[in-house]
C-alpha cells in the first residue's frame, strides 16, 4: 500500500523540517510526502527545496498564495494523478505524526482496503514539552451515512487516512472560499460517502496549541460565522447526489448552520436573550440568512433548543466569566514570575511525551 502525505506550507520555516522528519522516520517506508508551498515569503521555499533534494520521498510544488484549502486541493489532484497511490493523509506544517504510528498493525489495516480510516490525536504545547491525554473516539467498523457523520467529531480531521478511491469517486475537495471549518466539512462529507469506515483509538496526530497565542481566542459576529453557515448549507446540497436509503438524508450542515446562526445573533444581542431579540437581529441581516431555510421544521427546533440552552446557562456563564476575570487579575499581578506561565501550561497539559 502506497501512502501520500500532503503538507501545505505557508511561512512555516521553523517547523516544516520536524513535520517531514516525523513522516520519514515512521517504520513503514512506503510513504511519500507532497509539500505544497503556498507562496511563502520567509525561507520556507528554500527549506522545502532542500528537503526534496536530500530525500527522494519528498516532492515540492510551489504555488501562489491561495490559502490552505487550495493548497490541499492542489496536493489531492497531484496525488490522484499518480495511479499507484492508495491512501492520502494530511499533515499541517507545524504538526507531527506520532512516533511509530505507521507500523505493521496499520499496514495490515490498510490491506483491508477500507475507504476511510479514522484515528485520534493529542494536543501539545508549542515547544512539544507537554502533551495532553488523547482525544476519545468510538472504536469500531461503520458504514458511511448520516448516522456516521459525527463519529470523528472530537478528533482532528487529519488524524485519518482517506482512500484515493473515495476521493476520486466522490470528487470531494476542500472549500476554498472559507477560512474556518473547511476541514470539518471535508471529513463530514467523507464520513457520509465512504462505503466502509474503521475507527481505532490510536494516536496518529500531534498538533501544537499555544493557549497564550492570538489563535486561541474566540471570534464572534456575522463576519466570522457567515462563511461557515453558507459552507455547511452548501455541503448538504453537494451530498444530495450521494443520498440513498442506506445513507439517509444528510442534514447536519443545515443543523450546524442553524446553531451558528443563533450564535451569530446571540453575539449581537449579548446575554440578554429572547427569541424576539434574536429574530430582530436576523431580520436586520436578512441578506445574510435569506434562502438558507434554517428556521423551518426540525432545524427550527434545534436552533430554539440552543437558544434555551443559552438562557438556562446564562447565570453559570456570568459566574464563570467573573472567575476568569479574577484569575486574569492575579496572573497580571504575578506575571513577572516566569513560574506562573509554566504552572498554567502544566495544568492544561498532562505531561506525556511517549508519542514524540
C-alpha positions in Angstrom: 0.0 0.0 0.0 1.3 3.4 -1.0 0.6 6.5 1.1 1.0 10.1 0.2 1.1 12.8 2.9 0.1 16.3 1.8 1.7 19.1 3.8 0.6 22.7 3.0 3.2 25.2 4.0 2.9 29.0 4.4 5.7 30.8 6.3 6.5 27.8 8.5 10.3 27.7 8.3 10.6 27.0 12.0 8.6 23.7 12.0 8.5 22.1 8.5 11.6 20.0 9.0 10.2 18.5 12.1 6.9 17.7 10.4 8.7 16.0 7.5 11.0 14.1 9.8 8.0 12.7 11.7 6.9 11.1 8.4 10.2 9.9 7.1 11.1 8.2 10.5 8.0 6.0 10.5 8.6 2.2 10.4 6.7 2.0 7.1 8.8 3.3 4.2 6.1 3.2 1.5 5.1 6.8 2.4 5.9 9.8 0.2 5.4 13.4 1.0 4.0 16.2 -1.2 4.8 19.6 0.1 2.6 22.5 -1.3 4.5 25.8 -0.7 1.6 28.2 -0.7 3.5 31.3 -1.7 5.6 31.6 1.5 7.5 34.8 2.0 10.1 33.6 4.5 12.8 30.9 4.0 10.2 28.1 3.8 10.6 27.6 0.0 14.3 27.0 0.3 13.8 24.7 3.3 11.3 22.7 1.3 13.6 22.5 -1.7 16.4 21.3 0.4 14.2 18.6 1.9 13.3 17.4 -1.6 16.9 17.5 -2.7 18.0 15.4 0.3 15.1 12.9 0.4 13.8 11.1 -2.6 10.4 10.5 -1.0 9.8 14.3 -0.8 8.2 16.3 -3.6 7.7 20.1 -3.5 5.1 22.1 -5.5 5.4 25.9 -5.4 2.2 27.9 -5.9 1.0 31.5 -5.5 -0.6 32.1 -2.1 -4.2 30.9 -2.2 -4.9 29.6 1.3 -4.6 26.2 3.0 -7.7 24.7 1.3 -6.5 25.5 -2.2 -3.0 24.1 -1.3 -4.5 20.9 0.0 -6.7 20.6 -3.2 -3.6 21.0 -5.4 -2.0 18.2 -3.4 -5.0 15.9 -3.8 -5.2 16.5 -7.5 -1.4 15.8 -7.9 -1.6 12.6 -5.8 -4.6 11.3 -7.7 -2.8 11.7 -10.9 -0.4 9.0 -9.6 -2.2 5.7 -10.1 -0.1 3.8 -7.6 -1.2 5.8 -4.5 -3.7 4.0 -2.3 -4.2 6.4 0.6 -3.9 10.2 1.2 -3.2 11.8 4.6 -2.8 15.4 5.6 -0.3 17.0 7.9 0.0 20.6 8.9 3.5 22.1 8.6 3.6 22.8 12.4 2.2 19.4 13.4 3.7 15.9 13.7 2.8 12.3 13.3 3.0 10.2 16.5 6.2 8.1 16.8 5.9 4.7 15.2 2.3 5.1 14.2 2.7 3.6 10.8 3.7 0.1 11.8 2.8 -3.4 10.8 -0.6 -3.2 12.5 -1.5 -0.1 10.5 -0.1 -1.8 7.4 -2.4 -4.8 7.9 -5.3 -2.5 8.4 -4.6 -0.7 5.1 -4.5 -4.1 3.3 -8.2 -4.5 4.2 -8.9 -1.6 1.8 -11.4 0.4 3.8 -12.3 3.8 2.3 -11.7 5.7 5.5 -9.5 5.0 8.5 -10.0 7.3 11.5 -7.7 7.7 14.5 -7.2 10.2 17.3 -4.8 12.9 18.3 -3.2 14.7 21.2 -2.6 18.4 21.8 0.9 19.6 22.6 2.4 22.8 23.8 4.2 24.9 21.2 7.6 23.6 22.3 6.4 20.0 22.5 7.3 19.7 26.1 3.9 18.7 27.3 1.2 16.6 25.6 -2.4 16.2 26.7 -4.4 13.0 27.0 -5.6 11.5 23.7 -9.0 12.6 22.3 -11.6 9.9 22.9 -13.3 8.4 19.8 -15.6 5.4 19.4 -13.8 2.3 18.1 -15.4 0.0 15.5 -16.4 -0.6 11.9 -19.1 1.7 10.4 -20.9 2.2 7.1 -20.9 5.7 5.7 -24.1 7.7 6.0 -25.9 10.4 8.1 -25.5 8.3 11.2 -21.7 8.2 10.9 -21.0 11.9 10.1 -20.2 12.8 13.7 -18.3 9.8 14.9 -15.0 11.5 14.5 -16.2 14.9 15.7 -13.9 15.5 18.6 -10.7 14.4 16.9 -8.6 16.4 14.4 -9.6 15.8 10.8 -6.0 15.0 9.8 -6.0 12.0 12.2 -7.3 9.9 9.4 -6.4 8.2 6.1 -8.5 8.8 3.1 -8.5 6.2 0.3 -7.7 7.5 -3.2 -10.7 5.6 -4.5 -13.0 7.6 -2.1 -11.7 11.0 -3.2 -11.6 10.0 -6.9 -15.1 8.5 -6.8 -16.8 11.4 -5.0 -14.7 14.4 -6.1 -14.8 15.7 -2.5 -12.4 18.6 -2.1 -11.9 21.4 0.5 -14.0 24.5 0.2 -11.5 27.2 -0.9 -13.7 30.2 -0.1 -13.9 29.8 3.7 -11.2 30.2 6.3 -12.8 28.2 9.1 -14.4 24.8 9.4 -13.3 23.7 5.9 -11.5 20.7 7.4 -14.6 19.7 9.4 -16.8 19.9 6.3 -14.3 17.8 4.3 -14.3 14.9 6.7 -18.0 15.1 7.3 -18.5 14.6 3.6 -16.1 11.7 3.5 -17.8 10.1 6.5 -21.1 10.4 4.7 -20.0 8.9 1.4 -17.5 6.3 2.4 -18.5 2.7 1.9 -16.6 1.4 4.9 -15.1 3.2 7.8 -12.9 1.9 10.6 -12.1 3.9 13.8 -9.3 3.0 16.2 -8.5 4.9 19.4 -4.8 5.1 18.5 -2.9 8.4 18.4 -1.9 9.4 14.9 -1.7 13.2 15.0 0.1 15.7 17.3 -0.6 19.3 16.9 0.8 22.4 18.7 -1.7 24.5 20.6 -0.4 27.6 22.3 -3.1 28.8 24.9 -1.4 32.2 25.0 -1.5 32.9 21.3 -4.0 35.0 19.4 -5.2 31.9 17.5 -6.6 30.5 20.8 -9.1 33.5 21.1 -12.7 33.2 20.1 -14.1 35.2 17.3 -17.8 36.2 17.0 -20.1 38.1 14.8 -21.5 37.9 11.3 -18.2 38.3 9.5 -16.9 35.2 11.3 -20.0 32.9 11.2 -21.5 33.7 7.8 -18.9 31.9 5.6 -19.2 28.8 7.8 -23.0 28.9 7.7 -23.1 29.1 3.9 -20.4 26.4 3.6 -22.4 23.9 5.8 -25.5 24.5 3.7 -23.6 24.0 0.5 -22.1 20.8 1.9 -25.6 19.3 2.4 -26.6 20.4 -1.1 -23.5 18.7 -2.7 -24.1 15.5 -0.8 -27.7 15.2 -2.2 -26.3 13.3 -5.2 -25.0 10.6 -2.9 -28.2 10.2 -0.9 -29.6 6.7 -0.7 -31.9 4.7 1.5 -28.9 3.3 3.3 -27.1 6.6 3.8 -30.1 8.5 4.8 -30.6 12.3 4.4 -27.7 14.5 5.4 -28.9 17.5 7.3 -26.0 18.1 9.7 -24.9 21.0 7.6 -28.3 22.8 8.0 -28.3 21.9 11.7 -24.9 23.3 12.3 -25.8 26.3 10.1 -28.8 26.9 12.4 -26.6 26.7 15.5 -24.1 29.1 14.1 -26.9 31.5 13.0 -28.2 31.6 16.6 -24.8 32.1 18.0 -24.2 34.8 15.4 -27.4 36.6 16.5 -26.6 35.9 20.2 -23.2 37.6 19.8 -25.0 40.7 18.6 -27.6 41.0 21.4 -25.3 40.0 24.2 -26.5 37.8 27.1 -30.0 39.4 27.5 -31.5 36.7 25.3 -35.0 36.4 24.0 -36.1 34.8 20.8 -37.7 38.1 19.7 -34.4 39.9 20.0 -32.6 37.1 18.1 -35.2 37.3 15.4 -34.8 41.0 15.2 -31.1 40.6 14.6 -31.8 38.0 11.9 -34.2 40.4 10.2 -31.7 43.2 10.3 -29.4 40.9 8.5 -31.9 39.4 6.1 -29.4 39.3 3.3 -27.2 37.1 5.4 -29.7 34.3 6.2 -32.2 34.5 3.4 -32.8 31.4 1.4 -30.9 29.3 3.9 -34.2 27.8 5.3 -32.5 27.4 8.6 -35.6 28.1 10.8 -38.0 25.6 9.5 -39.1 22.1 10.6 -36.5 20.2 12.7 -33.9 22.9 12.1 -36.0 25.4 13.9 -36.3 23.1 16.9 -32.5 22.7 17.0 -32.0 26.4 16.9 -34.6 27.1 19.6 -33.1 24.3 21.8 -29.7 26.1 21.6 -31.3 29.4 22.5 -32.9 27.8 25.5 -29.6 26.4 26.5 -28.0 29.9 26.4 -30.8 31.1 28.6 -30.6 28.4 31.3 -26.8 28.7 31.4 -26.7 32.5 31.5 -26.1 32.6 35.2 -23.4 29.9 35.0 -21.7 31.8 32.2 -21.7 35.1 34.2 -20.3 33.3 37.2 -17.5 31.7 35.2 -16.8 35.0 33.5 -16.3 36.6 36.9 -13.9 33.8 38.0 -11.9 34.1 34.7 -11.6 37.9 35.2 -10.4 37.4 38.8 -7.8 34.8 37.7 -6.7 37.2 35.0 -6.1 39.9 37.5 -4.0 37.5 39.6 -1.9 36.5 36.6 -1.4 40.1 35.7 -0.1 40.8 39.2 2.2 37.8 39.2 3.2 37.8 35.5 6.8 38.9 36.4 7.3 35.4 37.8 8.0 33.0 34.9 6.9 30.1 37.0 3.3 31.2 36.7 3.3 30.5 32.9 4.9 27.1 33.5 2.3 26.1 36.1 -0.5 27.2 33.8 0.8 25.1 31.0 1.3 22.0 33.2 -2.3 22.4 34.5 -3.7 22.4 30.9 -1.4 19.7 29.5 -0.8 16.4 31.2 2.9 15.5 30.9 3.1 12.7 28.3 5.7 12.7 25.5 5.6 9.0 24.6 4.2 10.0 21.2 7.2 12.1 20.4 
